[in-house]
Amino acid sequence: KKMMSDRPQQRKKDKQKQKQPRSSMEDEEQEVLAGLNLQLGDLDLTSQEIDFDEVDGDLLRFQKDDIVRDALHKGVDLRQYSRQIEQELREAETMCVNDYVRESADLAKLHLQIKGCDGILETMQDMLGSFQADLGTISSEIKHLQEKSMTMNVELRNRKQAGEALTSFVENAFITEELAQAICQAPVNEQYVQHLMQLSGKIKFLRQSEQRNARAIADMLPVAEKLKLKAIGRIREFCLEKIHDMRKPKTNIQIKQNLLLKYKYFYEFILDHHQYGSGPAGSGSSSSSSPLTSSSAASSADGSGSSSTNVAAEIRQSYMEGMTKRYYGHFKSYLSSMKKLTDSSHKVDKQDLLGTDESKTGGLFSSKKTTQHMNRVFNYADRGRVLELVGTPPIIAHVEEQRKAKFPFEFTFRSSTHLLMDTATAEYAFLEEFYGRSHDPSDDDQALKAKQKERTNTAHQMFTRIFAKTISMFLENLEDYLFSCYDSLGLLTMIRIVYQHNKIMQQRRVHCLDAFFDRVNMLLWPRFKTVFDANVDSVQRVRQSTPNLRPHYVSWRYAQYAAAILQLNEGYNDDIILSNLARLRTVVERLLLSMATGLGAPKSHQIFLINNYDLILSVIRGKDVREAKEIDRFEELLSAQTAQFVEEELKEKFGDLVSFVKQSEFDMSSAGSSSSSSSDAAALASASASSSGSKTSQRAKIDTGKASRLIRQFTERWQDGIERLCSSVSKSFSQHGPGAGAGPEILKQVLVQLVLYYQRFQEIINQCAPALAKDLLPIRTIMYEIKKYTKKYAPDATN
């Protein structure tokens, strides 16, 4: 940096020197050379011999040089050229020497600076060398410290592990005085559960520890066993006291059960240590029997000399005995209340059947049946509401007794079964929660499944024993009722109630009442089949006396009965129900046909069947039954009988016209079939001629006099005939009550069929006797008159 900063000053000096005279410059050069102390006196440029071999080589090389070759080519004087070159070299040398002389001072300074730098670098080298030696010493010390630190870490880790293991051992094995006092003297409450958990953990550790031969374990194990027995004794007293409280009358069992669930660990503590039995450490015997198979109970309250297995069995046995009596008494009282609320004024007996003639009932020991009572037996009416109440709470007995309310048996059956279902659900949940083992977070899937299976089995076995008497009482009461029950609709309703209740229990995932529901179904279905068969047999035994043309009472009852069963079967599609209904339908059809046959006249026969079929359809449709084979079958029968009645009615009022149309159409069809029987395709023209000839022959065959007389008679009497048709139809069929829609519909069909016959009569006249067509009555006139009669004999007009 110093040299760079000195260069501008040196350039200024050089310029000043150039301005000085040459003599002064030469003097200064001499002084500088003297200062440099250059010894040039011994320099002799000609003291050495010249090697001309090298000169020859130089000459050959110079000849190749472009400048030399060009100079030779131009004839330049080489001596002159050589002197010129020497002069230029001398000048260049002089200038170079002058440049070196001018920079000599700077070079001297640079030389001194380089020397100074060398000294400094040498000092730094010495310092770094000492530092390197120090670092080597420090590195060895660090390695030593690192090895020592690792050794200390291993020792510290080992000591911590040993300390933790020792601390854990001491905490798990040592029973403090506070814990012992709490187990023996502290009140049995929720805090006592925590003390039991501590004691249980210590007992498990003492028995399962790997240091079984340790002196501490040998000292603590007897103490732990004594505390365990003391705790079991106190738990026994507490649980038996709580169970005894549940037996008190008017006690809310669910509240007591929820309170007892807070202490579920008490029972689990007994189960966890039941295999050790009683007595000193290691002297207990292991029990492999199921918790429910042991029936022995401990007699000592403080736990001394008693097996914890027996204590668990005693708690279970005491609970089952107490709850069995409590539930039995509770449901016995409730069933008695429901029996008082059951409406027995309209009880159905064995004479209330489809084929029973109420006019022939009554006697010395029975009252006469009324028509109202018989209709009520087969009319479902408001009794179907019970299926809408399946999920509602049961009937509150004392409230309904104060209201003096009465219910059909299926209502009280629904209420008592629903109460049993709710009680069983709550009890089963308590048994599974309190008497089952809790899940441990460390359990694997297999252990969880095993515990869950054990919980389910324990709860199911205890539930079966607790509710055995109650369920037997339910079944006995049901059997007593079914023995004298002839209400098939009520039986089928109870079957549906049982199905719905069973479905609710399946949704709750509680299967404790599955066997009960199966038993109830096994009682209800056979009884329903018996009562249904009795109704079918009663229809077959109906006396076929000569009836009037109005609907028979069997038709009315059958329609109500079939509609009710179809309503109860809606959504279930039970094949058993459908097959029984088909059997009953066949029997009713046979009865009606046999009764109609006894009427003699075909028209009366048809009127009777139409009235009965229409009544049945009207009743079934009025019950909102959507689709049923009964509807399809009776619609088919009604349509067939209606068509026959229409023909009979027209024959009676317009017989000549109907006979003439049918005979003429038959003759024309016979002639047409004979003319078209020829199969010769080549004689198409002759076939056409024969066809025209056949038409001519048809015209000739028709009695034009008879046709003219029919036209005249119809024109004069058609209005009177329609009036008589309307009057006859209205008298034959009821215009009020069930089945009243048949009359107007049949009248419409009769009038429409009359118009069709007359239209066919016109076609015959136009085709066979065109000359008479001018006398025909226009169909529009007939249609206009028919509309008036239709309105006149409509149900609204008659009302």
C-alpha positions in Angstrom: 0.0 0.0 0.0 2.9 2.4 0.8 4.4 1.7 -2.6 1.1 2.4 -4.4 0.7 5.7 -2.5 4.3 6.7 -3.3 4.0 6.3 -7.1 2.3 9.6 -7.9 5.0 11.5 -6.0 7.7 9.5 -7.8 6.1 10.4 -11.2 6.1 14.1 -10.3 9.8 13.8 -9.4 10.5 12.1 -12.8 8.9 14.9 -14.7 10.9 17.5 -12.8 14.0 15.5 -13.6 13.2 15.5 -17.2 12.9 19.3 -17.1 16.4 19.6 -15.6 19.4 19.9 -17.9 21.0 16.7 -19.1 24.3 17.4 -17.3 22.5 17.5 -14.0 20.7 14.3 -14.9 23.9 12.5 -15.7 25.4 13.7 -12.4 22.4 12.3 -10.5 22.8 9.0 -12.4 26.4 8.7 -11.4 25.4 9.4 -7.8 22.8 6.7 -7.9 25.2 4.2 -9.5 27.7 5.0 -6.9 25.1 4.6 -4.2 24.2 1.2 -5.7 27.9 0.2 -5.6 27.8 -1.5 -9.0 31.1 -3.1 -10.1 31.1 -3.0 -13.9 34.8 -2.8 -14.5 35.4 -6.5 -15.0 32.7 -6.8 -17.6 34.3 -7.8 -21.0 31.9 -8.5 -23.8 34.7 -9.8 -26.1 36.7 -12.0 -23.8 34.9 -15.1 -24.9 35.3 -16.9 -28.3 32.5 -16.7 -30.7 30.9 -20.0 -31.8 30.3 -19.7 -35.5 28.4 -23.0 -35.6 25.7 -21.3 -33.7 25.9 -18.3 -36.0 25.2 -20.6 -39.0 22.2 -21.9 -37.2 21.1 -18.4 -36.5 21.5 -17.4 -40.1 19.4 -20.3 -41.3 16.7 -19.4 -38.7 16.9 -15.7 -39.7 16.4 -16.6 -43.3 13.1 -18.1 -42.5 12.1 -14.9 -40.7 9.7 -12.8 -42.8 11.3 -9.5 -41.8 14.9 -10.7 -42.5 13.8 -12.3 -45.8 12.0 -9.2 -46.9 15.1 -7.0 -46.0 17.3 -9.3 -48.1 14.9 -9.3 -50.9 14.8 -5.5 -51.0 18.6 -5.3 -50.8 18.9 -3.7 -47.5 22.5 -3.2 -46.2 22.8 -5.6 -43.4 25.7 -3.8 -41.8 23.7 -0.6 -41.8 20.7 -2.5 -40.6 22.8 -4.2 -37.9 24.2 -0.8 -36.7 20.6 0.5 -36.6 19.5 -2.4 -34.5 22.5 -2.1 -32.2 21.6 1.6 -31.8 18.0 0.8 -30.9 19.1 -1.9 -28.5 21.5 0.5 -26.8 18.8 3.1 -26.5 16.4 0.5 -25.1 19.1 -0.7 -22.7 19.7 2.9 -21.6 16.0 3.5 -21.1 15.7 0.2 -19.1 18.6 1.1 -16.9 17.1 4.5 -16.3 13.8 2.9 -15.4 15.5 0.6 -12.9 17.5 3.5 -11.5 14.3 5.5 -11.0 12.6 2.7 -9.2 15.7 1.7 -7.2 14.6 3.6 -4.1 11.2 1.9 -4.1 12.7 -1.5 -4.6 15.0 -0.8 -1.7 11.9 0.0 0.4 10.1 -3.0 -0.8 13.1 -5.1 0.1 13.1 -3.7 3.6 9.3 -4.3 4.0 9.6 -7.9 2.8 12.3 -8.4 5.4 10.0 -7.0 8.1 7.2 -9.2 7.0 9.5 -12.3 7.1 10.3 -11.4 10.7 6.6 -11.0 11.7 5.7 -14.3 9.9 8.5 -16.1 11.7 7.2 -14.8 15.1 3.6 -15.9 14.2 4.9 -19.3 13.1 6.5 -19.7 16.5 3.3 -18.7 18.2 1.2 -21.1 16.2 3.6 -23.9 16.9 3.2 -23.3 20.6 -0.6 -23.1 20.1 -0.5 -26.4 18.3 1.3 -28.0 21.1 -1.1 -26.6 23.6 -4.1 -27.9 21.6 -2.7 -31.4 21.5 -2.4 -31.3 25.2 -6.0 -30.0 25.6 -7.4 -32.6 23.1 -5.9 -35.5 25.2 -7.4 -33.9 28.3 -10.8 -33.6 26.6 -10.8 -37.3 25.6 -10.0 -38.2 29.1 -12.9 -36.1 30.4 -15.3 -37.5 27.8 -14.4 -41.1 28.8 -14.9 -40.1 32.4 -18.2 -38.4 31.7 -19.5 -41.5 29.8 -18.5 -43.7 32.7 -20.3 -41.4 35.1 -23.4 -41.3 32.9 -23.6 -45.1 32.9 -23.2 -45.2 36.6 -25.8 -42.5 37.1 -28.3 -44.3 34.8 -27.7 -47.5 36.6 -28.2 -45.8 39.9 -31.4 -44.1 38.7 -32.8 -47.4 37.4 -31.9 -49.1 40.6 -33.4 -46.2 42.6 -36.6 -46.3 40.5 -36.9 -50.1 40.9 -36.2 -49.9 44.6 -38.7 -47.0 44.9 -41.3 -48.9 43.0 -40.6 -52.0 45.0 -40.9 -50.1 48.3 -44.1 -48.3 47.2 -45.8 -51.4 46.0 -44.6 -53.7 48.7 -44.7 -51.5 51.8 -48.1 -51.0 53.4 -48.3 -47.7 55.2 -49.9 -47.3 58.5 -52.4 -44.8 57.0 -53.5 -47.3 54.5 -54.0 -50.0 57.1 -56.0 -47.7 59.3 -58.1 -46.6 56.4 -58.9 -50.3 55.4 -59.8 -51.1 59.0 -61.5 -48.0 60.4 -62.3 -45.5 57.6 -66.0 -45.3 56.6 -67.1 -47.3 53.6 -67.7 -44.6 51.0 -66.4 -43.6 47.6 -63.0 -42.8 49.2 -62.8 -46.3 50.5 -62.8 -47.5 46.9 -59.4 -45.8 46.4 -58.0 -47.5 49.5 -59.1 -50.8 48.1 -57.5 -50.2 44.8 -54.2 -49.4 46.6 -54.4 -52.6 48.7 -55.4 -54.7 45.6 -52.3 -53.4 43.7 -50.0 -54.2 46.7 -51.4 -57.7 47.1 -51.0 -58.5 43.4 -47.4 -57.1 43.5 -46.5 -59.2 46.6 -47.8 -62.4 45.0 -46.6 -61.8 41.5 -43.2 -60.1 42.2 -40.0 -61.7 41.0 -38.4 -61.1 44.3 -40.6 -63.5 46.2 -37.7 -64.6 48.4 -37.1 -61.0 49.6 -37.4 -60.4 53.3 -39.6 -57.4 52.7 -42.2 -59.5 50.8 -42.1 -62.2 53.5 -42.8 -59.5 56.1 -45.6 -57.6 54.2 -47.5 -60.5 52.7 -49.2 -61.7 55.9 -50.1 -58.1 56.7 -51.7 -57.7 53.3 -53.6 -60.9 53.6 -55.1 -59.8 57.0 -56.0 -56.4 55.5 -57.6 -58.2 52.6 -59.8 -60.3 54.8 -60.7 -57.3 56.9 -61.7 -55.4 53.8 -63.7 -58.3 52.4 -65.6 -58.4 55.7 -66.4 -54.7 55.6 -67.4 -55.0 52.0 -69.7 -57.9 52.8 -71.5 -55.9 55.5 -71.9 -52.9 53.3 -73.2 -54.8 50.3 -75.7 -56.8 52.3 -76.9 -53.7 54.0 -77.5 -52.0 50.6 -79.2 -55.1 49.2 -81.4 -55.3 52.2 -82.5 -51.7 51.7 -83.8 -52.7 48.2 -86.3 -55.1 49.8 -88.1 -52.4 51.6 -91.6 -51.6 50.2 -92.0 -48.5 48.0 -88.3 -48.3 47.4 -87.1 -47.0 44.0 -85.0 -49.9 42.9 -83.2 -48.0 40.1 -82.0 -45.3 42.5 -80.6 -47.9 44.8 -78.9 -49.7 42.0 -77.4 -46.5 40.6 -76.0 -45.8 44.1 -74.6 -49.3 44.4 -72.9 -49.0 41.0 -70.6 -46.4 42.5 -69.2 -49.2 44.6 -68.9 -51.8 41.9 -65.2 -52.2 42.6 -66.1 -53.8 45.9 -67.4 -56.8 44.2 -64.6 -56.8 41.7 -62.1 -56.7 44.6 -63.7 -59.9 46.0 -63.5 -61.6 42.5 -59.9 -60.5 42.0 -58.8 -62.1 45.2 -61.2 -65.0 45.6 -58.6 -67.6 44.4 -56.4 -66.9 47.5 -59.1 -67.9 50.0 -58.6 -67.2 53.6 -55.8 -67.9 56.2 -52.1 -67.0 56.1 -50.3 -66.1 53.0 -49.9 -68.9 50.5 -52.3 -71.3 52.4 -55.5 -70.3 50.4 -57.0 -72.8 48.0 -57.8 -71.9 44.4 -61.4 -72.2 43.2 -62.1 -73.1 39.6 -65.9 -73.1 39.9 -68.2 -70.6 38.2 -69.2 -67.6 40.3 -72.9 -68.7 40.1 -72.4 -72.4 40.9 -71.3 -71.8 44.4 -74.2 -71.6 46.8 -72.3 -71.4 50.1 -72.2 -68.2 52.1 -69.8 -66.8 54.7 -71.1 -66.5 58.2 -68.5 -64.3 59.7 -68.9 -60.5 59.3 -65.3 -59.5 59.9 -63.9 -61.8 57.3 -61.8 -64.0 59.6 -62.0 -67.7 58.6 -64.3 -67.0 55.6 -63.5 -67.5 52.0 -63.8 -64.5 49.7 -65.3 -66.9 47.1 -68.1 -67.6 49.5 -68.6 -63.9 50.2 -69.1 -63.2 46.5 -71.6 -66.1 46.3 -73.3 -64.8 49.4 -73.7 -61.3 47.9 -75.1 -62.7 44.7 -77.4 -65.1 46.5 -78.7 -62.4 48.8 -79.3 -60.0 45.9 -81.0 -62.7 43.8 -83.3 -63.8 46.6 -84.2 -60.2 47.6 -84.9 -59.0 44.0 -86.8 -62.2 43.2 -89.3 -61.5 46.0 -89.4 -57.8 45.2 -90.1 -58.2 41.5 -92.6 -61.0 42.1 -94.6 -59.0 44.5 -94.4 -55.9 42.4 -95.7 -57.6 39.2 -98.2 -59.6 41.1 -99.7 -56.4 42.4 -99.6 -54.8 39.0 -101.2 -57.7 37.2 -103.9 -57.7 39.8 -104.5 -54.0 39.1 -104.6 -54.6 35.3 -107.1 -57.4 35.8 -109.4 -54.9 37.6 -109.0 -52.4 34.7 -109.9 -55.0 32.1 -113.3 -54.5 30.5 -115.2 -57.7 30.9 -118.6 -56.4 29.9 -118.1 -57.3 26.2 -116.3 -60.5 26.8 -116.2 -62.9 23.8 -117.4 -66.4 24.5 -117.5 -69.6 22.5 -120.8 -68.7 20.9 -119.5 -65.5 19.4 -118.7 -66.9 16.0 -119.2 -65.9 12.4 -122.0 -68.4 11.8 -123.9 -67.9 15.1 -127.5 -66.8 14.6 -128.2 -64.4 17.4 -131.9 -65.1 17.2 -131.3 -68.7 18.3 -128.9 -67.9 21.2 -129.9 -67.8 24.8 -131.0 -70.4 27.2 -131.1 -71.4 30.8 -127.5 -70.5 31.6 -126.8 -67.9 29.0 -128.2 -64.7 27.7 -129.4 -64.0 24.2 -126.9 -62.4 21.9 -127.8 -59.1 20.4 -126.9 -57.9 16.9 -125.0 -55.0 18.3 -122.9 -57.4 20.4 -122.2 -59.7 17.5 -121.1 -56.8 15.3 -118.8 -55.5 18.0 -117.1 -58.9 18.2 -115.9 -58.7 14.6 -115.5 -55.0 14.3 -111.9 -54.0 15.1 -112.8 -50.2 15.4 -110.7 -48.4 18.1 -109.0 -51.6 19.4 -106.3 -51.1 16.7 -105.0 -48.1 18.6 -103.1 -50.4 21.0 -100.5 -51.0 18.3 -99.8 -47.3 18.0 -99.2 -47.3 21.8 -96.5 -50.1 21.8 -93.6 -47.7 22.5 -95.5 -45.6 25.1 -95.1 -45.9 28.9 -97.3 -48.5 30.7 -100.6 -47.7 32.3 -100.4 -46.2 35.7 -102.8 -48.4 37.7 -103.8 -46.1 40.5 -104.4 -43.2 38.2 -106.7 -45.2 35.9 -108.5 -46.7 38.9 -109.3 -43.2 40.1 -110.7 -42.4 36.7 -112.6 -45.7 36.7 -111.3 -46.4 33.2 -111.7 -49.7 31.5 -109.5 -51.3 28.8 -109.7 -54.3 26.5 -107.4 -57.1 27.6 -104.9 -56.4 24.8 -104.4 -52.9 26.2 -103.6 -54.3 29.7 -101.5 -57.0 28.1 -99.5 -54.4 26.3 -99.0 -52.3 29.4 -97.9 -55.2 31.7 -95.5 -56.6 29.0 -94.0 -53.2 28.4 -93.4 -52.8 32.1 -91.7 -56.2 32.2 -89.6 -55.2 29.2 -88.4 -51.9 30.8 -87.8 -53.5 34.2 -85.8 -56.4 32.6 -83.7 -54.0 30.5 -82.7 -51.9 33.6 -82.1 -55.0 35.7 -80.0 -56.7 33.0 -77.9 -53.6 32.5 -77.3 -53.4 36.3 -76.3 -57.1 36.6 -73.9 -56.8 33.6 -72.3 -53.7 35.0 -72.1 -54.5 38.7 -71.4 -58.2 38.6 -69.2 -58.2 35.5 -65.5 -57.6 35.4 -64.3 -54.2 34.2 -62.2 -53.8 31.1 -58.5 -53.2 31.6 -56.7 -50.8 29.2 -53.9 -53.4 28.9 -56.3 -56.2 27.8 -55.9 -57.4 24.2 -58.8 -58.3 22.0 -59.0 -61.9 23.1 -59.0 -60.9 26.8 -61.7 -58.3 26.1 -63.9 -60.9 24.3 -63.4 -63.3 27.2 -64.4 -60.7 29.8 -67.4 -59.6 27.7 -68.6 -63.2 27.4 -68.2 -63.7 31.1 -70.2 -60.6 31.8 -73.0 -61.7 29.5 -73.2 -65.2 30.9 -73.2 -63.9 34.5 -75.9 -61.4 33.9 -78.0 -63.8 31.9 -77.8 -66.6 34.6 -78.6 -64.1 37.4 -81.4 -62.6 35.5 -82.9 -66.0 34.8 -82.9 -66.9 38.5 -84.3 -63.5 39.5 -87.2 -63.3 37.0 -88.0 -67.0 37.0 -91.0 -66.7 39.3 -92.2 -63.5 37.8 -92.1 -64.8 34.2 -93.9 -68.0 35.4 -96.6 -65.9 36.9 -97.0 -63.9 33.6 -97.3 -67.1 31.7 -99.8 -68.6 34.1 -102.0 -65.5 34.0 -101.9 -65.6 30.2 -102.8 -69.3 30.1 -105.7 -68.6 32.4 -107.0 -65.9 30.1 -106.4 -68.0 26.9 -108.3 -70.9 28.3 -111.6 -69.0 28.0 -110.6 -66.6 25.2 -112.5 -66.8 21.9 -111.5 -63.3 20.6 -109.3 -64.1 17.6 -108.8 -60.4 16.8 -107.5 -59.8 20.3 -105.2 -62.8 20.1 -103.7 -61.6 16.8 -103.3 -58.1 18.3 -101.4 -59.6 21.2 -99.2 -61.5 18.7 -98.3 -58.3 17.0 -97.6 -56.6 20.4 -95.2 -59.4 21.3 -93.5 -59.0 17.9 -93.1 -55.2 18.4 -91.8 -55.6 22.0 -89.3 -58.2 20.9 -88.2 -55.9 18.1 -87.6 -53.1 20.7 -85.5 -55.5 22.9 -83.4 -56.4 19.8 -82.8 -52.7 19.2 -81.7 -52.3 22.8 -79.4 -55.3 22.3 -80.9 -57.0 25.4 -81.8 -60.6 24.8 -82.8 -61.7 28.3 -86.5 -61.9 27.3 -86.1 -63.9 24.1 -87.2 -67.1 25.8 -90.2 -65.4 27.4 -91.4 -64.0 24.0 -91.0 -67.4 22.4 -93.2 -69.0 25.2 -95.8 -66.3 24.7 -95.9 -66.9 21.0 -96.2 -70.6 21.5 -99.3 -69.9 23.7 -100.9 -67.3 21.4 -100.6 -68.9 17.9 -102.2 -72.3 18.7 -105.1 -70.5 20.5 -105.6 -68.2 17.5 -105.6 -71.1 15.2 -108.2 -72.9 17.3 -110.5 -69.9 17.5 -110.1 -69.2 13.8 -111.0 -72.8 12.9 -114.0 -72.5 15.2 -115.2 -69.5 13.1 -114.7 -71.4 9.9 -116.6 -74.4 11.2 -119.4 -72.2 12.3 -119.8 -70.8 8.7 -119.9 -74.4 7.4 -122.7 -75.3 9.9 -124.9 -72.3 9.0 -128.4 -73.6 8.1 -129.3 -72.8 4.5 -132.8 -71.6 5.1 -134.5 -69.6 2.3 -133.1 -66.1 2.7 -134.4 -62.8 1.5 -132.5 -60.8 -1.1 -130.7 -58.6 1.4 -127.1 -59.2 2.5 -126.7 -62.1 4.9 -125.4 -61.5 8.4 -122.5 -63.9 7.7 -121.4 -61.6 4.9 -121.4 -58.6 7.2 -119.4 -60.4 9.9 -117.0 -61.9 7.4 -116.3 -58.5 5.9 -115.6 -56.9 9.3 -113.5 -59.9 10.4 -111.5 -60.2 7.2 -110.8 -56.5 7.1 -109.6 -56.5 10.7 -107.2 -59.4 10.0 -105.9 -57.8 6.9 -105.2 -54.6 8.9 -103.3 -56.6 11.5 -101.4 -58.4 8.8 -100.4 -55.2 7.0 -96.6 -54.9 7.0 -96.1 -58.5 8.2 -97.4 -60.5 5.2 -97.7 -63.6 7.3 -98.3 -66.6 5.1 -100.2 -68.4 7.9 -102.7 -65.6 8.1 -103.1 -65.4 4.4 -103.7 -69.1 4.0 -106.3 -69.2 6.7 -108.1 -66.2 5.2 -108.2 -67.9 1.8 -109.7 -71.0 3.5 -112.4 -68.8 5.2 -113.1 -67.0 1.9 -113.7 -70.3 0.1 -116.2 -71.4 2.8 -118.1 -68.1 2.7 -118.3 -68.3 -1.1 -119.8 -71.8 -0.9 -122.3 -70.7 1.7 -123.5 -67.7 -0.4 -123.8 -69.8 -3.6 -125.7 -72.5 -1.8 -128.1 -69.9 -0.4 -128.5 -68.2 -3.7 -129.4 -71.6 -5.3 -132.3 -72.0 -3.0 -133.9 -68.8 -4.3 -135.0 -70.4 -7.5 -135.3 -67.6 -10.0 -132.0 -66.6 -11.7 -132.6 -63.0 -11.2 -133.2 -63.4 -7.4 -130.0 -65.5 -7.4 -128.0 -62.7 -8.9 -129.5 -60.0 -6.8 -128.7 -61.9 -3.6 -125.1 -62.5 -4.6 -124.6 -59.0 -5.8 -125.8 -57.5 -2.6 -123.5 -59.8 -0.5 -120.5 -59.3 -2.7 -120.9 -55.6 -2.8 -121.4 -55.4 1.0 -118.1 -57.4 1.5 -116.2 -55.1 -0.9 -117.6 -51.9 0.6 -116.7 -52.9 4.2 -113.1 -54.1 3.3 -112.4 -51.0 1.2 -113.8 -48.8 4.0 -111.0 -50.1 6.4 -108.3 -48.7 4.2 -107.1 -52.1 3.1 -105.0 -51.4 0.0 -104.2 -54.7 -1.6 -105.7 -58.1 -0.8 -106.7 -61.3 -2.6 -110.1 -61.0 -1.0 -110.7 -57.7 -2.8 -109.6 -59.1 -6.2 -111.7 -62.2 -5.8 -115.0 -60.5 -4.8 -114.5 -57.9 -7.5 -114.3 -60.7 -10.0 -117.4 -62.4 -8.6 -119.3 -59.1 -8.4 -118.5 -58.3 -12.0 -119.7 -61.7 -13.3 -123.0 -61.6 -11.4 -123.6 -58.0 -12.4 -123.2 -58.9 -16.1 -125.7 -61.7 -15.7 -128.2 -59.5 -13.9 -128.0 -56.8 -16.6 -128.8 -59.4 -19.3 -131.7 -60.8 -17.3 -133.1 -57.3 -16.6 -133.0 -56.4 -20.3 -134.6 -59.6 -21.3 -137.4 -58.9 -18.9 -138.1 -55.3 -20.1 -136.9 -55.4 -23.8 -136.9 -59.1 -24.5 -138.1 -58.9 -28.1 -135.5 -56.4 -29.0 -132.6 -58.4 -27.4 -133.8 -61.7 -28.9 -134.1 -60.1 -32.4 -130.5 -58.6 -32.2 -128.9 -61.8 -31.0 -130.7 -64.0 -33.6 -130.0 -61.6 -36.4 -126.3 -61.3 -35.5 -126.1 -65.1 -35.3 -127.7 -65.5 -38.7 -125.4 -62.8 -40.2 -122.3 -64.4 -38.6 -123.3 -67.8 -39.9 -123.8 -66.5 -43.4 -120.5 -64.6 -43.3 -118.6 -67.6 -42.1 -120.1 -69.8 -44.9 -119.2 -67.2 -47.6 -115.6 -66.9 -46.4 -115.0 -70.6 -46.2 -113.9 -70.7 -49.9 -110.1 -70.8 -50.2 -109.7 -70.3 -53.9 -107.5 -67.2 -54.3 -108.0 -67.0 -58.1 -111.8 -66.6 -57.8 -111.6 -63.3 -55.8 -114.2 -61.6 -58.1 -116.6 -64.4 -57.9 -116.1 -64.5 -54.1 -117.0 -60.8 -54.0 -120.1 -61.5 -56.1 -121.1 -64.3 -53.8 -120.5 -62.0 -50.8 -122.9 -59.4 -52.3 -125.3 -62.2 -53.0 -125.1 -63.3 -49.4 -125.9 -59.8 -48.2 -128.9 -59.9 -50.5 -129.9 -63.2 -49.1 -129.4 -61.8 -45.5 -131.7 -58.9 -46.2 -134.2 -61.4 -47.6 -134.0 -63.6 -44.5 -134.8 -60.8 -42.0 -138.5 -60.4 -41.1 -139.0 -56.8 -42.1 -142.5 -56.9 -40.6 -141.1 -57.9 -37.2 -138.4 -55.4 -37.5 -140.9 -52.7 -38.3 -143.1 -53.7 -35.4 -140.0 -53.6 -33.0 -139.1 -50.2 -34.2 -142.7 -48.9 -33.6 -143.0 -50.6 -30.2 -139.6 -49.3 -29.0 -140.4 -45.8 -30.2 -143.7 -45.8 -28.3 -142.6 -47.6 -25.1 -138.9 -47.0 -24.6 -139.4 -44.3 -22.0 -141.8 -46.5 -20.0 -139.4 -49.4 -20.3 -136.5 -47.3 -18.9 -138.7 -46.1 -16.1 -139.5 -49.7 -15.2 -135.8 -50.6 -15.4 -134.9 -47.9 -13.0 -137.6 -48.8 -10.6 -136.8 -52.5 -10.7 -133.0 -51.9 -10.0 -133.7 -49.5 -7.2 -136.0 -52.0 -5.5 -133.6 -54.8 -5.9 -130.6 -53.1 -4.4 -130.3 -51.1 -1.2 -129.8 -47.4 -1.6 -128.6 -46.8 2.0 -126.0 -48.3 4.3 -123.1 -50.5 3.3 -123.2 -51.7 -0.2 -125.5 -48.9 -1.3 -123.2 -48.1 -4.2 -124.3 -51.2 -6.1 -127.7 -49.9 -7.2 -126.7 -46.8 -9.1 -123.7 -48.5 -10.7 -125.8 -51.5 -11.8 -128.5 -49.1 -13.1 -125.9 -47.3 -15.1 -124.6 -50.6 -16.6 -128.2 -51.7 -17.5 -128.9 -48.4 -19.3 -125.6 -48.5 -21.1 -126.2 -52.1 -22.2 -129.6 -51.0 -23.5 -128.1 -48.3 -25.6 -125.5 -50.8 -26.9 -128.3 -53.3 -27.9 -130.2 -50.5 -29.6 -127.1 -49.4 -31.5 -126.6 -52.9 -32.7 -130.2 -53.1 -33.7 -129.7 -49.9 -35.8 -126.7 -51.4 -37.5 -128.7 -54.5 -38.4 -131.6 -52.4 -39.9 -129.1 -50.2 -41.8 -127.5 -53.3 -43.3 -130.4 -55.5 -43.9 -133.5 -53.2 -44.2 -132.3 -49.7 -45.1 -135.9 -48.7 -45.9 -136.8 -48.9 -42.2 -133.9 -46.8 -41.0 -135.9 -43.6 -41.3 -138.2 -44.7 -38.5 -135.4 -45.4 -36.0 -135.2 -43.3 -32.8 -131.9 -41.3 -32.6 -129.5 -42.5 -30.0 -128.9 -39.0 -28.8 -132.5 -38.8 -27.7 -132.2 -42.0 -25.7 -128.9 -40.8 -24.0 -130.5 -37.5 -23.0 -133.4 -39.3 -21.4 -131.0 -41.8 -19.6 -129.1 -38.9 -18.0 -132.3 -37.6 -16.5 -133.1 -41.0 -15.0 -129.6 -41.5 -13.8 -129.8 -38.2 -11.8 -133.3 -39.1 -10.6 -132.3 -42.5 -9.1 -128.9 -41.3 -7.8 -128.3 -41.9 -4.1 -128.2 -38.1 -3.4 -131.6 -37.7 -5.1 -133.2 -40.5 -3.1 -131.8 -39.1 0.1 
